[in-house]
Amino acid sequence: MDGALIDIRNVSVAINGRTLISDIDLRLERGEVLALLGPNGAGKSTLLRAASGDLAPSAGSITLEGRSVSAYKAKELAMRRAVLPQQTVLQFAFTAREVVEMGRGERSRRQTRFEDGRIIDQSMERTDTAHLQDRTYPTLSGGEQARVTLARVLSQEAPILLLDEPTAALDLSHQQMVMEIAREIAAAGGAVMTILHDINLAAAYADRIALMDQGRMVSLGEPWTALDPELLTRVFDCPIAVARHPMRNCPLVLPLPKIDAHMGLAGRELTISDAIVTVG
């Protein structure tokens, strides 16, 4: 990693007198996948919107490639960062391919029609949506819509991806596909900040994890550092233990039934034998 692409310093966001996030310090480094975790209402989406430049902070500063994010024009931002929202609502029956074409925007004015078509084809192949290109967007399943929207984001060719729950509507295979794409973007010198609800996906694929609770960041670091079982138990209000993944060197987070919590397994790191007994 050789420098922050997004630098968030002492950022707070308040809307209608209600503080949504408070005193957030966070850097998105070149070459990394950074996962935002936390319960519903923790402030993750607010932070992502602020980082993208779509929501102005009430206090603090946010820079994109060393320049205040508020100083960029919309076209300039589109060239530097691409945003995947939780939901995409379209008023007209565009085909899947037309939705992906929307991501070309400013870049389509700088490249040939052939090059545009190549990038669109490539984005749809990467997201397993090429076979859907002639289908109208409203007729697609939730998971198919999510993948088409991701293809739109990829077709933007921005080096920074800001993804809000990109795996929420996807099956296991496509969840892995999304995270592998994120790793590819990072390996190519870009960076990805993504909100995830699947803690184990974050543990397996993210370089760093930022854990949020009630608008504040309560943990930040590599997965083994950020995913402290006692902290997770408190933040998610759920008995949680952490084991070592049997196939790869990363944490395996295990929500526990109440009976296991009473046995003293919650809020601690387990051995593989403990984990096997716990889950059955």
Stockholm file with secondary structure:
# STOCKHOLM 1.0

chainA/1-280         MDGALIDIRNVSVAINGRTLISDIDLRLERGEVLALLGPNGAGKSTLLRAASGDLAPSAGSITLEGRSVSAYKAKELAMRRAVLPQQTVLQFAFTAREVVEMGRGERSRRQTRFEDGRIIDQSMERTDTAHLQDRTYPTLSGGEQARVTLARVLSQEAPILLLDEPTAALDLSHQQMVMEIAREIAAAGGAVMTILHDINLAAAYADRIALMDQGRMVSLGEPWTALDPELLTRVFDCPIAVARHPMRNCPLVLPLPKIDAHMGLAGRELTISDAIVTVG
#=GR chainA/1-280 SS CCSEEEEEEEEEEEETTEEEEEEEEEEEETTCEEEEECSTTSSHHHHHHHHHTSSCCSEEEEEETTEEGGGSCHHHHHHHEEEECSCCCCSSCCBHHHHHHTTTHHHHTTSCHHHHHHHHHHHHHHTTCGGGTTSBGGGSCHHHHHHHHHHHHHHTCCSEEEEESTTTTCCHHHHHHHHHHHHHHHHTTCEEEEECSCHHHHHHHCSEEEEEETTEEEEEESHHHHCCHHHHHHHHTSCEEEEECSSSSSEEEEECCHHHHHTTCTTSEECHHHHHHHHC
#=GC SS_cons         CCSEEEEEEEEEEEETTEEEEEEEEEEEETTCEEEEECSTTSSHHHHHHHHHTSSCCSEEEEEETTEEGGGSCHHHHHHHEEEECSCCCCSSCCBHHHHHHTTTHHHHTTSCHHHHHHHHHHHHHHTTCGGGTTSBGGGSCHHHHHHHHHHHHHHTCCSEEEEESTTTTCCHHHHHHHHHHHHHHHHTTCEEEEECSCHHHHHHHCSEEEEEETTEEEEEESHHHHCCHHHHHHHHTSCEEEEECSSSSSEEEEECCHHHHHTTCTTSEECHHHHHHHHC
//
